[in-house]
Amino acid sequence: LSSAPRDGTKWSLRRKPAPACLFCREMKVVCDPPQPESKDKSCNQCTRKHLKCIYPHQLPRGK
């Protein structure tokens, strides 16, 4: 058994998904990043629900 992905890419080359805003994280839904032309820089979910889109601060993870 091999731990390499089937599509031939290396694990180190895979991109991490963008962090979800607090609302999307709580609802466990996909958080689309804000569009560049967006005035308030809200994700699609928050825009549809007329919520303030808040992204958490990234803290360095320790081992």
C-alpha angles and dihedrals in degrees: 000000000000126000093208117109116259096237091066098248121129121244091238091058095056115104121232115239116254113264115264122239117250095261094050091045092052093046091042094230132136111277111211112206116250116273115248091237092051112119098210098029093237125155119245094259094053092043091054093048094041092238131146107256110226123184118201120240112258111241119198110255117232129211 
